[in-house]
């Protein structure tokens, strides 16, 4: 299925990073894509998940998505990278080739956002969902920002945001899944401070 990787993201917050360099330390993580001239600093406290953690997340995500959509997704060859603050707050970045037109890209992004909404509905039958879509500039580039708030219970509210843009033939996705509003605001500020040169 064309959107198999995107579907896995819906529940388990991960995406592949292509040509990305990330430096882990007690300082903010510096993310650079030299080809696009993209630069971003993640807030302090985030770490890059290792391949074992990511592999476990892939398997859990696959199992859940297979169950929700009654299918069998092939995840062989996927090597996603994911940054986390803790077990409930994640940052995802994906930069990959997208050879189609801007119109085709916008249709795919809209379809993906609809799938995210539907997946949360199916995952949590009594969930209260609120969504919004707007355009935002990061550096000089215009992104579509999709936000989703899922009130799962009195004790748990999950929030997601995705920034998507087709830039120099690349699908650029910057996203977060979080339950801590303070962490979410830190990630949002970092995303909005990113640059393209």
N, C-alpha and C positions, 0 to 999 in steps of 0.2 A: 504494500500500500504506500502511495506517494508520501503520506503524512505520518508514517510510522514513528519516526523520531519525535516529531512534534507531539504526537499523542502520548508518548511516554512521559514527556515533560509535564503534562497536565496534572498528574498526581504526584510526581516525585521530584520535580524541580531540578532537571539537569538538561544540559545541551552540550554539544561538542564545541571545542575551541580549536580553530584552525589557524596556524601560524601565529600563535599568541605566546608571549613570554610573560610569566608571572613570577615575581620574586617574593618568597615568604620570609617574613621577619617580624619582629615586634613592631616595626614601622608599618605604615599602610602598604598594601600590596600594589605594586606598579604593574599595570597591564598595558602592553604595547603591541600594536599590529603595525609593523613597519611598512607593509605594502599599502595600507590605507592611510597611514599617518595618524592612526588612532592612538590616543593616550588617555588613561584613566587611573585614578588611585582609589582603591577600596578603603573603607574606614579601618581603623585599627581593630584588631581582634578577629579578623577573618583569616581563615586558612584554606589552602587548596586541599581538597580531599584526595587521598591517595588512591591508587588503582584498585586496591582491595575493597575499600569503602564504596567506590563508584560502581564496581562490579556487583556488589551486594544490592546497591540501590537500583541498578539496571534490572536485576533479577526480580526484586520486589515489585518494581514498576511494571515489568512485563507481565507478571502474574496477575496484578490488579487490573491492568488494561485488558488482558485476555479475558478475564472474568466479566468485566463490564460490557465489553463489546462482542463477547462470544467468538473470539478469534484466536489466532496463534501468530504473534508478531515475531519476526526473525530479527534478533538483535546482534547476531554474529558480526564482528568487525567494528562495532561501535566502541569508541574509546572516549567517552565524554569526560569533561572536567567540570567540576562544581566547586564553588567556594562557600564555606559555611561559617557562621558565627557560633552556632550551636545546633542542636538537633531540630530546631524549629525555625531557623532563619537562614536563608540561602540566597546567594547571588549567582546568576547564570549569564554567560555570554556566549554567543554563537556568531561566527562569521563564516559564511560559506558561499560558494558560487551560486548565482541565480541567473541563468542565461535568458530567461523570458523577459517580457516587457514590464514596464511599470504597472500597467493595467492588470496584467496577470499576477503580478506580485501583490497588489492591493487586494485582489480577489482571494489569494491564498491566505493573506493575513486575516481578512474578515472571516474566512472559513475556519481558520485556526482559533480565532477568538470565540466563535460560536461553539466550536467543539469543546473549548475549555469550559464555557458556561454549562453546556450539556453534561460534560463529564463530572463536574462538581454536583450537579443535580442528581445524577445517577449514583454517585459515590455516597452522598449524604441525603437521604430521602426527605428529611425535615429541614434542610438547610434554607436559610434566608439569604438570597443573593442580590447584590447590587452591582451594577456594572456601568462603566462610562468609557467613552472613546473621545480623544481630542488630539490635536496636533501640537507638537512641542519642538522647539529648536534645541539642538545640542551642538555647540559650536555654530557652524554655518549650515548644518544639515537639518532638514525637517524630518521628524519622526512621527509615526502614529503611536500614541500612548493609549494602551488599553488597561483599565483597572478593574479588578474584580474583588469584592468583599464578600466573604462567605461566613455568616454567623452560624456555626455548626451547633453550638450549644451555649448556655449561659457562661460557661467557663472557657470556651474556645471560639475565637474569631480569627480566620485565616485571610490574609490579603495577598494579592498578586498584582504586579504590574509588569507589562511588557512594552518596551520601546522597540519599534521595528522601522527600518528604513532600507531602501535599495540604494546602495552607494557604490559607484564604480563597478557595477555588475555583481555586487556582493549583497547577500541578505545579512544585514547586521541586526542582531537581536540582543538587547540588554534587558534582563528580567530579574525579578526578585519574588520570592515566596517567603512570607514572614508572619509571625504572630505577635511580635514585639513592635509596637508602633515607633518607639524610639529608634530601634535598629532600622526599621523601614524608612524612616526619615533620613537617617544617615546614608543609606544606600541611594535613596532618591537624590540627595544633594550631591553625592559622588557622581552619579550618572549625569545629572544636569551640568556638572562642572567638567565633564569629559571634553576632549577636543579632537578635531580632525584637521590635519595640516597637509 
